[in-house]
Amino acid sequence: MITALGVTLLAWHLRTRHIDFLTPKGVELPPEDFGTDLAAGSASLQPPIAQGPKPANPIAAVEKEPEKPEIPEISDADLGDLDSSPGLDTYRQFAKNNDPDRLSLLSSTLQTRGEFQRALLALERIIDSGKASPEELIETGLGIAALTPTLPRWNVDPTSETQLTLEIGIPRSVDDPIKNATLELATLIRKHSGNQLDIIPKINSAETDTPVEDPPIALWFSTTGDEPVSSTVLTMKPSGDEAELLNELSLAAFQTIRSHLAKEGYSLPPPLQATGGDLLTLQITRLMWRDFARSLYRIPGEPEPPAEELSEDGN
């Protein structure tokens, strides 16, 4: 079988080896032309790559966000004299020379060292230094809210509290909602001042011939004594909702204190959009309460008392 197949293939090869199966009969083909350009290697069909437009780099086209500078580490000198008791304005000088990020790192470092009172003071410097963004103010407020309940009152001597009168003026008879809200506000301020301030609530009411429904309420602070000194008076229009009354009074108190401190040289950022209670308790520091009370009792022309804390640890 194999032998027969071989003989057949050999015979086919011998008969057809001179036959041209590729060229059609009766058709004349032009001579082959490889083209002068190709033969000479001309580059006229395409410019050199070096002279053509450069392809776009999709990675380079994406604008990189500027890298945030690394926060310098906290040194032992930055921590201050940990063997001494801090004052309310400890780290005020540090806050003048550093941004909120570094104050936050300072607070975290102090917490790891178990210095929680100093850690709270570092957070408060973010609030009262006037440099924080709204996001930083919110984050710092949360940190203050977490630390404050774990610490003792700043002032444990009732005899050293500074008395201030919380004045409420209303052109109508006094009812229980306004009494309760005023008393609660006075208690709130005393607590969040670190028991530095003894707030005495006082409601000044007066009946009018033509009673007005939900009349405006005036709020201000004053010193005690025969010749009281008052803060700016702020007038507000209550919503009429008893449950909202404390929040509205707290917001009025917050605005009054900030306005007064601004006149005393405080540089404060725009206030957050928050409840009056949160603003009053988390965005007014114990140092701000102290400076507010001191300024009301200061004799006109008398210089500001020296910051005793700067002599302790330089911060």
GIPE-V964115 format. One line per field, one symbol per residue. phi: phi as a letter, one per 30 degrees, with the letter a starting at -180 (. if undefined). psi: psi as a letter, one per 30 degrees, with the letter a starting at -180 (. if undefined). burial: + if it has 16 or more other ideal C-beta (glycine too) atoms within 10 Angstrom, else -. Layout:
BEGIN
phi: ???
psi: ???
burial: ???
END
This chain:
BEGIN
phi: .ddddddddddddddcdcdcdccddibccdddbdidddddidcddadeedcdddddcddddddddddddddeddcddddidddcddcdceiddeddcbdedddddddddddddicddddddddddddcdicddeddddddeddddddeddcdedcccedcdcdbcdcbcbdaddcdeddddddddddddedddiidccccdbcccadcdcecdhddccbacbdcjdbdccddcccbcddjdddcdddddddddeddddddddddjdccdedddadeddddccccdddddddddddddddejdddedddddddbic
psi: eeeeeeeeeeeeeefgfgkjffkkkgkkklkkjfkeeeefgkgffklkefflkkkkjfeffkkkkkkkkkkklkleeefajfflkllfgkgeeeefflleeeeeeeeeeeefggieeeeeeeeffeegfgfkleeeeeeeeeeeeeeeffllkekgjffgkkkkkjkkkkhllkleeeeeeeeeeeeeeeefgggekjkjkkkjlkklejkkkillkkklklllaeikklakkkkljlffjeffeeeeeeeeeeeeeeeeeefgfkjklklljlleeeeeffgjleeeeeeeeeeefkkkfklkkkjffffegg.
burial: -------------------------------------------------------------------------+---+++-----++++++++++--+-++++++++-+++---+--++++++++++++-++---++++++-++--++-----++-----++-+++++++++-----+--++-+++-+++-++++++++-+---------------+-+++++-------+--+---+------++++++++++++++-++----+-+-----++++++++++++++++++++-++-+----------+---+-+
END
